[in-house]
Amino acid sequence: MNKVFMTGYYQGVVEVAPASLSAAKVEELAVAMTVQHLRHAGVAITTIHDFLVDDIGADQRVVNRFINLTADELESAQAKILAIAFN
């Protein structure tokens, strides 16, 4: 998976995130969705981590919080963030 595609996916999440979310919550959503998407695509966890932290500049604490979650846990985290936007 090339970095242009991965960057585009992350940026796409940021651009379509609900406007009512804070910047921190948008970052959490983008990180969680990117981690889940890239893991489904078979990208190694270390590659995902390095991409998000080094290339995107995502907060390392946020990345570390989501990087090892299961697919179900990532989906739950995304749902909780989106629920904030609509409450």
C-alpha positions as CSV (number, residue, x, y, z in Angstrom):
1,M,0.0,0.0,0.0
2,N,1.6,3.3,-1.0
3,K,1.8,6.4,1.2
4,V,-0.2,8.5,-1.2
5,F,-3.2,6.2,-0.9
6,M,-2.8,6.0,2.9
7,T,-2.5,9.7,3.2
8,G,-5.5,10.2,1.1
9,Y,-7.6,7.8,3.2
10,Y,-6.6,9.7,6.4
11,Q,-7.2,13.1,4.9
12,G,-10.6,11.9,3.5
13,V,-11.7,11.0,7.0
14,V,-10.7,14.4,8.3
15,E,-12.5,16.2,5.5
16,V,-15.8,14.4,6.0
17,A,-15.8,14.3,9.8
18,P,-18.8,16.1,11.3
19,A,-18.1,19.8,11.9
20,S,-19.3,19.5,15.4
21,L,-16.3,17.4,16.5
22,S,-13.3,19.0,18.0
23,A,-10.0,18.8,16.3
24,A,-8.9,16.2,18.8
25,K,-11.9,14.0,18.2
26,V,-11.4,14.3,14.4
27,E,-7.9,13.1,14.9
28,E,-9.0,10.2,17.0
29,L,-11.6,9.3,14.4
30,A,-9.2,9.5,11.6
31,V,-6.5,7.5,13.4
32,A,-9.0,4.8,14.4
33,M,-10.5,4.5,10.9
34,T,-7.1,4.5,9.3
35,V,-5.8,1.8,11.6
36,Q,-8.8,-0.4,11.0
37,H,-8.7,0.1,7.2
38,L,-4.9,-0.5,6.9
39,R,-5.1,-3.6,9.1
40,H,-7.9,-5.0,6.9
41,A,-5.6,-4.4,3.9
42,G,-2.8,-6.4,5.6
43,V,-0.4,-3.6,6.4
44,A,1.9,-4.4,9.4
45,I,1.2,-2.6,12.7
46,T,4.6,-1.1,12.8
47,T,4.2,0.3,9.3
48,I,0.8,1.8,10.3
49,H,2.3,3.3,13.5
50,D,5.2,4.8,11.7
51,F,3.0,6.2,8.9
52,L,0.6,7.9,11.3
53,V,3.3,9.3,13.6
54,D,6.1,10.1,11.2
55,D,4.3,10.8,7.9
56,I,1.0,12.2,9.0
57,G,2.1,13.8,12.3
58,A,-0.6,12.2,14.4
59,D,-0.3,12.4,18.1
60,Q,1.7,9.4,19.2
61,R,-0.5,8.9,22.3
62,V,-3.6,8.8,20.1
63,V,-2.0,6.3,17.7
64,N,-0.8,4.1,20.6
65,R,-4.3,4.1,22.1
66,F,-5.8,2.7,18.9
67,I,-3.1,0.7,17.3
68,N,-3.6,-2.6,19.1
69,L,-7.4,-2.6,19.4
70,T,-9.4,-5.4,17.8
71,A,-11.6,-4.6,14.8
72,D,-14.7,-4.6,17.2
73,E,-13.0,-2.3,19.6
74,L,-12.0,0.1,16.8
75,E,-15.6,0.1,15.5
76,S,-16.9,0.8,19.0
77,A,-14.4,3.7,19.5
78,Q,-15.5,5.2,16.1
79,A,-19.2,4.9,17.1
80,K,-18.5,6.6,20.4
81,I,-16.7,9.5,18.7
82,L,-19.5,9.9,16.1
83,A,-22.1,9.8,18.8
84,I,-20.5,12.8,20.4
85,A,-21.0,14.7,17.1
86,F,-24.8,14.1,17.1
87,N,-25.6,14.6,20.8
